[in-house]
Amino acid sequence: MKATQRDFNTIANRAAQQCSIFFFCGPDEAGASAAAGRIIEEIGDAGERLDMSGADLRKDPASLGDEARSSSLFGDKRHILVRASGDEAHDALKALIDTGDAGAGDAAPVLVVATSATDKSRTAKLLEKRKDALVAMFWPPDLSSVTVSVRAMADAAGLRLNGELAERIARGSGLDVRLAQSEVTKLALYCDASPQSPHTVEAADIDAIGAATEEDGFMPLVNVVLSGDAKRVSRELDRMREQAMNPVGLLLAIERRAAQLTQITARLGGQGSLDKLNRGEKAQLGIFFREEREIRNQLGKWPRRKLDLLSTKLIGLHRALLTNSQSAELLLSQGIIEITRFAARR
């Protein structure tokens, strides 16, 4: 089974009941992870979660099948979440399928979030025609689509949220739907809202819970890093610590801008220029007036070759943060300094 980003929400419930293997790919890691979370919710009784890495599965492909057909520590149901890069999980998934077809028995649901993979990858080709598997690819959303998603989240939480405030949350979350959902959940708790007792949100409510805004959120630091502004990076890192910014959330914002730069570079081609794009084309690429100067500057700092290296660096940094959460802030600070210096090189 194959789904697009547009129709995923429509088929999520059916897929959760029908499929046992889920492959979420594309440059929008946040969207892919959110989709995995949605499937886990739709499964209903997903049980204990077991986390596995693509690197480990590449070294030992049989381990996925062993874990998927083992009982949880407490004898309850379980599901497996794999974070991989590219086709790292391909051999493990193939082994899981082959042993299942040979009569090895039922396996726990396996959800793979694969950065740097597409719906044309070997893993996607392995799964897309199977009735017991789902392949879905996610592109970085634009501001308008995330704003719509925020309003849908708010409706489900019993919050009446106008377009301006929904856009503020979308921007403050760096267009990351997971962070946006976190803000909406926090806002609903603060307002004591529920579908049975809805609450109309005011700007003061968002101020009170400390929801990030464009001015005091991630984007100033993202722009400093990807613009190679070594003089300002130390000050921005101090602000990161003072405001206790979420390291993973901040890294996701950097990843999202890097993916946007890659998408823009692909659209423009080798000799292209932003000046050749009309307003509608810019909007499709997420280039808005207040951000255009920064994006234009960053495109000059990150030609295609350097963007490929940046992607590899960000993937490694993301893994390090997820596996060393206690040192996440320190690891991110070191990574930010390295990326800033790399961007500054001519």
Secondary structure per residue as TSV (DSSP state, phi and psi in degrees):
chain	resnum	aa	ss	phi	psi
A	1	M	-	360.0	139.7
A	2	K	E	-128.7	138.8
A	3	A	E	-130.7	150.4
A	4	T	-	-97.4	166.8
A	5	Q	T	-58.4	-33.9
A	6	R	T	-71.8	-37.7
A	7	D	T	-103.0	5.4
A	8	F	H	-58.0	-47.9
A	9	N	H	-60.9	-29.6
A	10	T	H	-70.3	-36.5
A	11	I	H	-102.9	0.2
A	12	A	H	-57.2	-45.6
A	13	N	H	-64.2	-45.1
A	14	R	H	-63.9	-41.5
A	15	A	H	-64.2	-39.8
A	16	A	H	-62.6	-32.5
A	17	Q	H	-84.1	-27.2
A	18	Q	H	-96.6	-32.9
A	19	C	-	-103.9	158.1
A	20	S	S	-123.0	-10.3
A	21	I	E	-126.6	132.2
A	22	F	E	-131.3	128.1
A	23	F	E	-122.8	109.1
A	24	F	E	-109.2	122.2
A	25	C	E	-135.9	-174.7
A	26	G	S	106.9	169.4
A	27	P	S	-73.6	-12.0
A	28	D	-	-94.7	85.6
A	29	E	H	-62.9	-35.5
A	30	A	H	-64.1	-45.2
A	31	G	H	-63.8	-39.7
A	32	A	H	-64.7	-41.8
A	33	S	H	-66.9	-39.4
A	34	A	H	-63.1	-37.3
A	35	A	H	-64.6	-40.3
A	36	A	H	-61.2	-42.5
A	37	G	H	-62.3	-38.3
A	38	R	H	-64.2	-42.1
A	39	I	H	-63.3	-42.2
A	40	I	H	-59.8	-40.6
A	41	E	H	-64.4	-41.9
A	42	E	H	-70.6	-27.8
A	43	I	H	-61.0	-32.6
A	44	G	S	92.2	-78.5
A	45	D	-	-107.2	72.6
A	46	A	-	-78.2	-20.4
A	47	G	-	74.4	-154.9
A	48	E	E	-68.1	141.3
A	49	R	E	-99.3	134.4
A	50	L	E	-115.7	123.7
A	51	D	E	-94.6	133.8
A	52	M	E	-134.8	153.5
A	53	S	E	-105.5	151.6
A	54	G	H	-62.3	-35.6
A	55	A	H	-62.7	-40.3
A	56	D	H	-67.8	-38.8
A	57	L	H	-67.9	-33.7
A	58	R	H	-64.7	-36.7
A	59	K	H	-73.9	-33.9
A	60	D	-	-138.8	78.8
A	61	P	T	-58.1	-30.8
A	62	A	H	-70.5	-18.7
A	63	S	H	-64.6	-29.4
A	64	L	H	-64.8	-47.4
A	65	G	H	-62.8	-39.4
A	66	D	H	-60.1	-46.2
A	67	E	H	-71.6	-38.4
A	68	A	H	-67.1	-25.1
A	69	R	T	-106.7	13.2
A	70	S	S	-100.3	155.6
A	71	S	-	-79.5	155.1
A	72	S	-	-70.8	170.9
A	73	L	T	-57.5	-34.6
A	74	F	T	-105.2	13.9
A	75	G	S	77.6	7.4
A	76	D	S	-89.8	-179.5
A	77	K	-	-68.0	161.3
A	78	R	E	-147.7	161.7
A	79	H	E	-138.2	157.5
A	80	I	E	-118.2	128.3
A	81	L	E	-111.5	120.4
A	82	V	E	-110.9	129.0
A	83	R	E	-108.9	116.8
A	84	A	E	-131.6	169.2
A	85	S	E	-121.3	127.5
A	86	G	T	60.7	-131.2
A	87	D	T	-99.7	26.9
A	88	E	T	-57.0	-32.8
A	89	A	T	-90.6	0.3
A	90	H	H	-57.4	-53.2
A	91	D	H	-65.0	-37.2
A	92	A	H	-66.1	-42.0
A	93	L	H	-66.2	-39.4
A	94	K	H	-63.4	-40.7
A	95	A	H	-65.5	-39.8
A	96	L	H	-61.5	-44.4
A	97	I	H	-66.9	-46.4
A	98	D	H	-62.2	-43.3
A	99	T	H	-69.2	-34.0
A	100	G	H	-65.5	-43.7
A	101	D	H	-65.6	-24.8
A	102	A	T	-85.9	0.4
A	103	G	T	98.7	24.6
A	104	A	-	-73.7	-13.4
A	105	G	-	107.7	173.6
A	106	D	-	-66.6	151.0
A	107	A	-	-126.7	154.6
A	108	A	-	-66.0	153.8
A	109	P	-	-58.8	138.4
A	110	V	E	-119.5	123.6
A	111	L	E	-117.4	123.6
A	112	V	E	-113.4	123.2
A	113	V	E	-105.5	111.1
A	114	A	E	-116.2	104.0
A	115	T	E	-73.3	154.1
A	116	S	T	66.0	9.0
A	117	A	-	-108.4	158.1
A	118	T	-	-130.0	177.5
A	119	D	T	-76.6	4.9
A	120	K	T	-105.3	1.1
A	121	S	S	-72.5	167.3
A	122	R	H	-60.6	-39.8
A	123	T	H	-65.2	-43.2
A	124	A	H	-61.9	-42.5
A	125	K	H	-63.9	-34.2
A	126	L	H	-63.7	-34.1
A	127	L	H	-104.7	-26.6
A	128	E	T	-62.7	-25.5
A	129	K	T	-96.3	1.3
A	130	R	-	-86.8	139.9
A	131	K	T	-75.2	-18.5
A	132	D	T	-99.8	14.5
A	133	A	E	-136.9	152.0
A	134	L	E	-127.1	132.1
A	135	V	E	-117.5	127.1
A	136	A	E	-139.6	134.8
A	137	M	E	-113.2	140.0
A	138	F	-	-125.6	126.7
A	139	W	-	-99.0	153.5
A	140	P	-	-57.9	126.9
A	141	P	-	-75.5	161.3
A	142	D	-	-95.8	175.0
A	143	L	H	-59.6	-42.7
A	144	S	H	-64.6	-40.3
A	145	S	H	-69.9	-37.4
A	146	V	H	-69.0	-36.9
A	147	T	H	-60.4	-43.0
A	148	V	H	-61.3	-42.3
A	149	S	H	-63.4	-40.2
A	150	V	H	-62.2	-41.8
A	151	R	H	-65.1	-36.4
A	152	A	H	-66.2	-41.9
A	153	M	H	-60.2	-43.6
A	154	A	H	-63.2	-43.9
A	155	D	H	-57.8	-44.3
A	156	A	H	-66.0	-26.9
A	157	A	H	-91.8	-1.6
A	158	G	T	84.2	25.8
A	159	L	E	-109.2	130.2
A	160	R	E	-93.4	111.5
A	161	L	-	-125.8	121.9
A	162	N	-	-78.5	169.8
A	163	G	H	-61.2	-37.5
A	164	E	H	-65.4	-44.4
A	165	L	H	-71.9	-34.5
A	166	A	H	-63.8	-40.9
A	167	E	H	-64.7	-36.7
A	168	R	H	-62.1	-43.1
A	169	I	H	-66.3	-40.3
A	170	A	H	-61.1	-46.0
A	171	R	H	-65.1	-45.5
A	172	G	H	-62.8	-25.6
A	173	S	T	-88.6	4.6
A	174	G	T	64.1	29.7
A	175	L	T	62.0	25.4
A	176	D	-	-98.0	112.8
A	177	V	H	-65.8	-27.0
A	178	R	H	-69.8	-44.5
A	179	L	H	-66.0	-37.0
A	180	A	H	-62.4	-42.1
A	181	Q	H	-62.3	-39.2
A	182	S	H	-61.4	-41.9
A	183	E	H	-65.6	-41.0
A	184	V	H	-65.2	-42.1
A	185	T	H	-62.0	-43.6
A	186	K	H	-64.5	-39.1
A	187	L	H	-65.6	-40.6
A	188	A	H	-64.5	-39.1
A	189	L	H	-65.1	-43.4
A	190	Y	H	-63.2	-40.7
A	191	C	H	-85.9	-2.4
A	192	D	T	53.9	45.5
A	193	A	-	-98.8	153.7
A	194	S	B	-156.6	164.0
A	195	P	T	-56.8	-30.7
A	196	Q	T	-81.4	-21.6
A	197	S	B	-135.7	75.3
A	198	P	-	-68.5	157.8
A	199	H	E	-134.5	135.3
A	200	T	E	-85.0	121.3
A	201	V	-	-82.8	136.5
A	202	E	-	-111.5	162.0
A	203	A	H	-58.0	-34.3
A	204	A	H	-63.2	-31.1
A	205	D	H	-64.7	-42.6
A	206	I	H	-67.5	-39.6
A	207	D	H	-60.0	-39.2
A	208	A	H	-67.3	-33.6
A	209	I	T	-90.0	-0.5
A	210	G	T	73.5	28.6
A	211	A	-	-60.1	138.2
A	212	A	-	-67.0	145.2
A	213	T	-	-119.5	172.6
A	214	E	T	-60.0	-37.2
A	215	E	T	-73.8	-39.3
A	216	D	T	-110.9	15.6
A	217	G	S	-101.3	-144.7
A	218	F	S	-77.7	-32.3
A	219	M	H	-61.5	-37.8
A	220	P	H	-57.7	-40.3
A	221	L	H	-71.0	-40.3
A	222	V	H	-56.8	-45.8
A	223	N	H	-66.5	-38.5
A	224	V	H	-62.9	-44.4
A	225	V	H	-64.8	-52.6
A	226	L	H	-77.8	-11.9
A	227	S	T	-90.4	-5.0
A	228	G	T	68.4	32.3
A	229	D	-	-86.7	81.5
A	230	A	H	-64.3	-26.9
A	231	K	H	-69.8	-29.4
A	232	R	H	-100.9	-10.9
A	233	V	H	-65.2	-37.1
A	234	S	H	-61.8	-42.9
A	235	R	H	-64.4	-39.4
A	236	E	H	-68.6	-34.9
A	237	L	H	-66.4	-37.5
A	238	D	H	-61.5	-41.1
A	239	R	H	-65.8	-37.3
A	240	M	H	-57.9	-44.7
A	241	R	H	-71.6	-40.7
A	242	E	H	-62.5	-38.4
A	243	Q	T	-92.0	3.6
A	244	A	T	51.2	47.5
A	245	M	-	-64.0	144.6
A	246	N	-	-69.7	118.0
A	247	P	H	-59.2	-42.6
A	248	V	H	-66.7	-41.2
A	249	G	H	-61.5	-41.7
A	250	L	H	-66.2	-41.8
A	251	L	H	-62.9	-39.2
A	252	L	H	-61.3	-37.5
A	253	A	H	-64.9	-39.0
A	254	I	H	-66.2	-42.6
A	255	E	H	-61.3	-39.8
A	256	R	H	-65.8	-42.8
A	257	R	H	-66.1	-39.2
A	258	A	H	-61.6	-41.7
A	259	A	H	-64.6	-36.8
A	260	Q	H	-64.6	-43.2
A	261	L	H	-62.6	-39.0
A	262	T	H	-63.3	-43.2
A	263	Q	H	-65.1	-41.6
A	264	I	H	-65.4	-44.0
A	265	T	H	-60.2	-41.4
A	266	A	H	-64.8	-38.5
A	267	R	H	-68.7	-40.0
A	268	L	H	-75.8	-30.7
A	269	G	-	79.5	-178.3
A	270	G	T	-61.5	-39.1
A	271	Q	T	-109.8	14.3
A	272	G	-	-75.4	164.3
A	273	S	-	-142.1	147.7
A	274	L	G	-58.6	-26.9
A	275	D	G	-65.1	-19.1
A	276	K	G	-82.1	-9.4
A	277	L	S	-92.9	138.5
A	278	N	-	-85.1	178.3
A	279	R	H	-62.1	-40.7
A	280	G	H	-64.7	-41.0
A	281	E	H	-65.9	-38.2
A	282	K	H	-64.4	-41.8
A	283	A	H	-62.2	-39.4
A	284	Q	H	-61.4	-31.2
A	285	L	T	-92.0	4.2
A	286	G	T	75.1	24.5
A	287	I	-	-98.8	108.0
A	288	F	-	-111.7	162.2
A	289	F	H	-52.9	-48.2
A	290	R	H	-69.1	-17.2
A	291	E	H	-107.3	-8.2
A	292	E	H	-63.1	-40.9
A	293	R	H	-61.2	-44.1
A	294	E	H	-64.5	-43.8
A	295	I	H	-63.9	-41.5
A	296	R	H	-60.4	-43.4
A	297	N	H	-64.2	-43.0
A	298	Q	H	-68.6	-33.5
A	299	L	H	-61.2	-34.5
A	300	G	H	-70.6	-26.0
A	301	K	H	-85.5	-22.2
A	302	W	-	-126.0	80.4
A	303	P	-	-66.3	170.7
A	304	R	H	-54.1	-43.7
A	305	R	H	-60.6	-44.3
A	306	K	H	-70.2	-31.7
A	307	L	H	-64.2	-37.6
A	308	D	H	-62.3	-42.6
A	309	L	H	-66.4	-38.4
A	310	L	H	-62.5	-43.1
A	311	S	H	-59.1	-44.3
A	312	T	H	-62.7	-41.8
A	313	K	H	-62.6	-44.1
A	314	L	H	-67.0	-37.5
A	315	I	H	-61.9	-46.8
A	316	G	H	-63.3	-40.4
A	317	L	H	-66.4	-38.8
A	318	H	H	-62.3	-44.6
A	319	R	H	-61.3	-42.6
A	320	A	H	-61.7	-40.4
A	321	L	H	-66.9	-40.1
A	322	L	H	-70.2	-29.8
A	323	T	H	-95.1	-11.1
A	324	N	-	-133.1	62.6
A	325	S	G	-62.1	-31.6
A	326	Q	G	-67.9	-26.2
A	327	S	G	-108.1	18.1
A	328	A	H	-60.2	-42.6
A	329	E	H	-64.4	-42.9
A	330	L	H	-65.3	-45.1
A	331	L	H	-62.0	-41.3
A	332	L	H	-67.0	-41.7
A	333	S	H	-58.9	-44.8
A	334	Q	H	-63.2	-43.0
A	335	G	H	-64.3	-40.1
A	336	I	H	-62.3	-42.5
A	337	I	H	-63.3	-43.0
A	338	E	H	-63.0	-43.7
A	339	I	H	-66.6	-40.1
A	340	T	H	-62.2	-44.8
A	341	R	H	-64.0	-39.2
A	342	F	H	-64.8	-40.9
A	343	A	H	-66.0	-30.3
A	344	A	H	-74.5	-18.3
A	345	R	-	-68.9	140.1
A	346	R	-	-92.7	360.0
